[in-house]
């Protein structure tokens, strides 16, 4: 009887906790796809930034060499 009374008293709280744990695992799958998508976009942005920096460095070096050659 004591077990039955405990189940009646805490049953709703335990079931809510169990459903929230199950719901969390389902939500984690949805976020994994979003995280993967964001990671792919971040890698593309990083590649674009590195390319832009290297291009700017090459142009600056070329302009510097041209100015130095013209001063002679």
DAVENNOR-V909934 format. One record per residue. SS is DSSP state (A for helix, B for strand, O for the rest). Layout:
# DAVENNOR-V909934
ss->SS
ss->SS
This chain:
# DAVENNOR-V909934
ss->O
ss->A
ss->A
ss->A
ss->A
ss->A
ss->A
ss->A
ss->A
ss->A
ss->A
ss->A
ss->A
ss->A
ss->A
ss->A
ss->A
ss->A
ss->A
ss->A
ss->A
ss->A
ss->A
ss->A
ss->A
ss->A
ss->A
ss->A
ss->A
ss->A
ss->A
ss->A
ss->A
ss->A
ss->A
ss->A
ss->A
ss->A
ss->A
ss->A
ss->A
ss->A
ss->A
ss->A
ss->A
ss->A
ss->A
ss->A
ss->A
ss->A
ss->A
ss->A
ss->A
ss->A
ss->A
ss->A
ss->A
ss->A
ss->A
ss->A
ss->A
ss->A
ss->A
ss->A
ss->A
ss->A
ss->A
ss->A
ss->A
ss->A
ss->A
ss->O
